[in-house]
Amino acid sequence: MLKILKTTLKSTFIYSIGNLSSKLLGIILIPLYASKLSISEYGMLGMLEVTAQIVTAVMGMSLYNAFLRWYWDKDFQKQQKAMFFTILVFVTAFSLFIIAALLPFKKQISTLLLESGEFSFLIILVFLVSALEALALIVSTLIRLQEKPGLFSALFVAKVLSSLSFTVYFIAFRGKKIDGIYEAQLIGLGVYYLMASGFVIRNIKLRLEIKVLREMLKFSYPLLLVGISGIILTISDRYILRFMSDLSSVGIYSLGFKISNTLRVFIIASVNLALHPIIFKLMDYPDSRRIYSKIMTYYAYGLMFFALGLTLFGKEAIKFLAKANPSYWHSFEIVPLLTLAIFFSMLRDVALTGINISKRTQLSARVIIIVTALDIGLNILMVPFLGYMGAAIATFIAQTLYFVMIYYYAQKCYPIPYELGKVFKILLTGIAIYFISTLTADVVLWLRLIIKSLLIISYPFLLYLFAFYEPVELQRIREFWTKWKNPIALPGNLKDFFEKTNDEI
C-alpha cells in the first residue's frame, strides 16, 4: 500500500511544479490586476474565464477521459498511437466547427457577457484559447499515461512563464487591458505546442480508428454532460451574480474563488494527475478496494493541512495581494465556505472511482444534472438577498450534496469500504480549528500569525486525541521519529519505514 502511496506522492510532487506555476501566475498577477483593472473589469475577466471553461469542455468532448480508460485496455494496446492521432484530428475538426458556428454571434455574446458589444475581439480570443486548451488537454493526458511528470511540468512551466512575461509586458508597458491577457495566453500555448511537438510526432500513427472513436464517444458523451454540468455548477454563481447583481460583485467573488481554488489547482489537480492513471492500473489488483479506501483517508488528511492554511491566512493574503485597491478586500469573507466546498469536491472525485471502473458514467450524468439545477435554484434564491455570500453558501450546499449522491450510487455499483468515520474526524477537527482562529481577529498581526500557525501545527495532534491513527501507523511514526534524529541514517531508515509498513497498513 505504502509503495503505491510513495510512487503517487513522488509523481504528485513533480506534477505540482507545473500546477504551482499556473497558480503562481494568477497570484503574482493579482497586484497588477488590482492596480490596472477596475473591480468591474476584473469581473469581466471572471466572466470570460468561466465561459472559456465551458467552450473548452465542449470542444474536447471529454475524450481525454475515454483515452485514459482505453489506453491501458489490453484489447487496444496495439492501437495506442492511432487512437491518439484519431482523437487529435477529431478535437481539431470539432473545435473549428464550434468556432465557425459561434463567430457570427460574437457581438451578441459580448453584449450578453460584458454588457457591451464592443468587446467582440475578446470573444474571438477566448474561442481560440479554448480550442488550443482542448487539444493541449489531450497531449497532457498522453504524457500522464506514459508517466512522464517531468515533461508535463516542463511544458506547463514554459507555457506559464511565457504567458506571465507577455501579460506583464502588454498590461504594464503597452497599456492593454483584458485583451493583453488573452493575447499572452495564446503566446504561452504556442510555446507549449512548439516544445511538445517532438513528443506528439513520436506518439502518432497516421491512421483513423473510427470504430474505437465511436466507442470512446459513447463512453465520453455522458462524461461531457457531467463535465459541462460540473462547470456550470462551478460557474453559475458568477453568471447569476452578473445578471442579478453587478460586475463588481462578480469581481469580488472571482478573487475569493481564485484564492480558494488554489486548493484544487495546486493540490487536488496535482494529486489527481498522478492518481487517476494508477487507479485504473490497479483495477485487477487483489487488494484494490482496500487501497482505494485508504486513498480517500490519506487524501483528506493531507488536504486538510492546506485547507487550514488557506482559510486561516486568507484574509491577510488578500489584503497583501490587493493592497492597491481595498475594493477587493471583501473577497476574503467567502474563502472559508468555498474552501470547504472544494474539500467535499475532492471526496467526490475519489468516490467516483467505483462509477468509472464499472463504466456506469450515466449515473454521474444524472447526479450532476440534479445538483446543478439545485445550485442554480439556490443561487437565484440567495444572491438577491446575500450577494456574493449567498453564492458561496449555495456552492457549499451543492458540493456537499454532490459528494453524498455520488458516494451513494458508486457504492451500489462497486462497493469500496471507505473510512468515513476518519474522514468525519478530519472534517470536524478542521472546522473547530478555523472557528478558534476567528477569535484572534482583533489581535495584532504578528501575534495573530503565530497563533494561527500553532493552530495548524496542532491539527495532527488533535486527531490523535480522537483516536484517528491505527496502532501500526503510530508504531511506524514513532520508529521514524526515533531514526529521524540520526540524519546520516535517514535515507535508509526512510526506506525501511516504507518497506515495513507496506504489508501492514
N, C-alpha and C positions, 0 to 999 in steps of 0.2 A: 504493500500500500504506500509506504513512505518513499519507495523507489520511484513510483509514478508521481507522487507529490513533488519529489525533488526535481524530476525532469520538467514537470509543469512549471514549477517556480523559476527554474533556470530560463526556460523559454519566455515565461511571463516577463521576467526582468528585461530581457532583450527587446521584446515587443513593446514594453513600456517606454523604452527610449524613444521610439517613433511616436507613440501616443502622447508622451510627455511633451515632445516638441510641438505637437499640434495644440495642446492645451496652453503651453507656454506662449505660443503665438497669440492666442486670444487674451491671455493675461497681460503680456507685455504691451499689447496694443490698447488696453483699456485707458491708460493715461492719455495716449494720443487721441483716441476717440473722444474722451471726456473734454479735451481742450479744443478739438477741431470740429466735433459734431455736436449739435444741439441734442437735447433729450428726445425731441421728435424725430430727428434724423437717425438717431440710434434705434428708435422704434421702427423706422423704415427698414433699416438694416436687419432688424429682427424679423420683420415680415418676409423679407426676401430670403433670409436663411432658412426659415421653416418651409417656405414654398419650394425652395430648391430641394429640400429633403423629399418632398412628395414627387417632384418631377424625376429625380434620380431613381427613386424606388420603382416608378412606373417604367422608366426606360430599361432598368436592369431586370425586370420581371422576376426578381428573386431567384434568378437562375444560379447564383453563387451558392445558394443552399442546396439545390439539386446537385451541383458539381461536387460539393462536399460529400453528399450521400453516395453518388455514383462512382467517384474516383477510386475508392478502395473496394468496390464491389468486385469479387473475383471473376464475375462473368464479363466485366468490361475493362479489365486492366490493360488489355492489348489495344484498347481504343482510346486511351487517355489523351494522347496528343491530338487525335482527330476530334475528340469531344471538346477540348479546349478551343480549337480553331472554330468549330461549329458555333459554340457559344459566343465567341468574339464577333463572328460575322453576323449572327442574329441580333445581338445587342446593338451593334453599329447600325444595321439597317433599320431596326425598330426605333432607335433614337432619332435618326434622320427623319423618319416618318412623323414622329411626335413633334419635332421642331417645325417641319413643314406645315403641319396641321395647326399649330399654335401661333406661328408668326403673324398671320393676317389679323390676329386679335390682340397684338401687343399693346396697343393704346388702351383698349378696354381693360386688359389685365392690369396695366399700370394704374388706371383710374380706380379700379376695384381695390387694389392692394395699398396704393400710396397716395390716394386722394387727388391724383393729377395724372393726366395723360402725357405729360412732358418727359416722363422717365422711361419711354419706350426702349431706349438704348440699354438701360439697365436690365430690362426684361430679356433682351436678346443675350446679354452677357450671362444671365442666370441660366438660360437654356443651354448655352454652350458649356458652361462649367458643369452643369448637371450631367450632360451626355458624357463628358470626359471622366467624371467621377464614377459613373455607372460602369464604364469599361475598366477603369483602374481597380474597381472592386473585384472584377473577375481575375485580373492579373494578381492582385494581392492574395486572393483565395488560393490560387495555384501555389504561390510562394509558401503559404501556410501549410498546404497539403504536403508539400515536399520538405516541410520542417526546416525552413531557411529563415529563422527570425533575424539573423544578422542582415541579410539582403533586404528583408521587409523594412527594418528600421533605417537602414542606409537610404533607401528610396524615399521613405517618409520624411526623414530629416532633411534631405536635399530639397524636397518639394516645399517643406515648411520654411526653410531658410530663404529660399528664393522668393516665396510669397511675402515673407516678412520684410525682406530688403526692399522689394519694389512697392509694398504697401506704404512703408515709411517714406520712400522717395516720392511717390505720387501724392500723398496727402501732405507731408510736411514741406516739401520743396516745390511741388508742381501745383499746389492749391486744389487738387482734386478732392472729391468727396467719396460717396459710395461707389461711383464708377471706378475710381482708382483701386478700391479694394478688390473688385471682381476682375479687373484687368491684371492685377498682381496674381490672383489665383490662377488665371489662365497661363501666365508665365510659369508659375510653380508646377502646374500639371504638365506643361511642355518639357520641363526639366525631368520630371518623373518618367515620362514616356521615353525620353532620349536615353536615360540611364537603364531603363528596363528593357530596351529593345533587343539586346542580345539574349536575355533570358527568354523573352517571348518567342523569338525566332527559333531557339533551340527546342522549344516545347510545343511546336505546332506541326501538324501533318495536314497538308492541303487536301483534305477530304471531308465532305459534309456528311455527318451522321444524322440524317433526317429522322430515322426511326427512333434513335436514342433521344434526339431533341424533343420529339413528341412525348416520350415518356417523362422526360425531365420537366417539360411544360405542364404536364398533367400533375406532377408532384409539386411543382413550384407555384402553380396558379393559386391554390389555397393559401400558400405562404405569402404570395403577393398581396392577397387580401388582408392577411394578418399583418404584413409589413406596412401597407398603406394605412390600415386601421390603427396600427400601433403609432405611426407617425401622426395621424390625426389626433389620436389620444394624447400624444405629447404636445402637439402644437395648437390644438383647438382653443386652448386658453388664450393664446395671443391673437387669434382671429376674432374671438368673441370680445376680448378687450379692445381690439381695433374698432369693431362695429358698435359696441355698447358702451365704450368709454372714449379714449383718445390715444393718439400715438405716444404721448408722454407716459401713460400708464404701461403701454407696451414696452417702452424703453426701460422703465424701472423693473418690470417683470423679466425682461430679457436679460438684464445684467444679473439679477438674482438667480435666474435659471442657469446662466453661463457659469457662475461661480459654483452652484450646486452640482452642475453636470460634470464638473471636474472629476467627481467620484466615478461617473460612468465612463468618461473618455479615458482617464488615466488608469484607473484600477480595473473596473469591470470589463471594459473593452480589451485591455491587455491580457487579462486572465482568460477571457473567452476565446481570444485568438489562439492561445496555446491549448486551451482545454477542449474545445469542441472537436477538433480532429482526433484527439486522444479518446474522447468518449465513444466515438464511432469505431475506433480501433479496438476498444475493449468490449464490443457488443457480445462476442462469443467467449469472453474470458470467464472462467468458472465462478469467480467471486465478484463479478462486475457490479451487481446490485449493491453489495456492501460498500464497494469503492464509491459508487455514485452517492450513497448516503453520507459517507464521510466528506465527500466533496462539498456538499451543502453546508455541513457543520463548520469545516475549516474555512470555507469561503466567507461565511457570515462572520466568523470570529475575526478574521483578518480585516474584512471590510469595515467593521465597526470601529476599528482603530482610526482609519482615515475619515470615517463619517464624523467621529467626535472631533477630530482636528479641524474639520471644515466648519462644523456648527459652532464650536466654541470660539474659534478665531475669525469667523466670517465677518463680523461687524468691523473689527479692526482692519481686516484685509481690504474690505470695500472702501472704507474711509481713506485708507492709504493709497489705493489704486486710483480712486476717483476724487482725490483731494482738490483738483482744479474746478470741480463742479459739484457742489453739495446736493444738487437735484437728484443725483444718482444714489445718495446715501440710504434712502428708504428701502432700497432693494434688499438690505440685509435682513429685514423683517420676515421674508419668506424663505430664507435659506434653510432653517431647520426643518420645516414641513417638506420642502422639495427634496432635501437630503434623505429624509425618512421614506419618502415615496420611491426614491431611487434604490434604497436598500430593499424594499419589497419587490422592485422590478428585478433585482439580482436573484432573489429567491425564486421568482417566476421563471427566469432563464434556466435555472438548474432543474426546476420541476418539469420543464418542457422535455427533459431527456426521454421520459417514457413515451410521450406522444411522438417524438421524432423517430425513435428507434422502431416503434410499431407502425410507422408510416400513417398514423391517424391524424394527419395535418388538418383535415377538415374540422376536427374538434377545436383546434386553435382558432380557426376562422370564425366559428360560431361564437366562441367566448369573446374574442376581441371585438366583434361587431356589437355584442350586448354591452360590453364595458365602455366602448367608445360612445354609444348612444347615451349611456348613463352619464359619462363625463361631460358630454355636450349639454345635457339637461341640467346637471349641477352647475356648470359654468353660467348658463343662461339665468338660473335662479339666483346665484350668489354674486356675480360680477356687478350687477346694477347697485347692490347694497354695500358690498365689501370691497369692490375694486380688485386690485391685484392680489390682495389677501384671500378673497373669495376664490379666485382662480387657483391659488396654491392649495387651499383646502379641498377643492374639487379634484385636483390632481392626486393628492394623497389618498382620498377615499377610493378613487378609481383604480389606482395602482395596487392598493391593498386587496380590493375585491378581485382584481385580475389574477393576482397570485393565488387566492383561495380557490377560484374556479378552475384554473389550470391544474392546480395540485389535485383537486377532486377528480377531474377527468383523467389525468395522467395515471393516477393510482388505480383507476378502474381497468385501464388497458395494459398497464405494465407496472405492477406494484413494486415500489422501492421502499425499504424500511428507513425512511428519513428520521433523523433525531430531532423532531420538532420541539421536544422539551428543552433541549440545549439551545436551540435557536431562539426560543422564547426567553430564556435566561439572558442571552446576549442582548436581545432587544430591550428588555426591561432594565438591564444594567446601563445600557447606553442612554436611555431616556432619563433615568434617575440622575446620571452624571450631568446631563445637559441642564436639567432643572436646578441642580445645585449650583451650576456655573452662573445661572442668571442672577443669583444673589450677590454676585460681585459687580453688578452694573455700575454702582457708584464708587467703586474702589479705584484708586489711582492706577494709571495704565501699567506701570512696571510691576506692581504687586498683583494686579489682575492677571497679567500674563503668566506670572509664576504660579498662581493658584490654579489657573486653567491647565497649565502644563502638568501639575501634580495630579489633577483630577484624571487626565488622560492616562498617566502612568499607573494610576490606581485600578484601571479597568481590569487587567488580568487577575489582580489580587482579589477584587470584589467577586469575580466569577468563582474563585477558589472557595469563598465563603458560601456560595450557592451550590457547592459540590458539583461543579461543572466538569472537572477533569477526571478521567478514568485512572485507576491505580497505576496501570502500566505507563500512562502519559506522565504522571507525577514522578514515577521512578526514573524514567529516561531524562526528564528535565533536571532532576537532582544530579544524576550522573553527568549530564552535560555541563551543568553549572560547576561541579567539582573539578572536572577536567579542563574547563574553560580557563580556570585560574592558572593553568600551565600553558602559556601561549605557544611554546615550542611544539607541544604535542597536539595542538588544536586541530590541524588538518586530519590527522589520523583518528583523533577522538571523534571528530565530527562524522567521519566515515563509519566508525564503529557504532555511533549513535543511530544512524540511519539503518545500518545492516541489522543491528539487534532488534530494533523496533519494528522492522519491516513486516515480520510474520506475527507480531503480537497485537497490532492495532487493527 
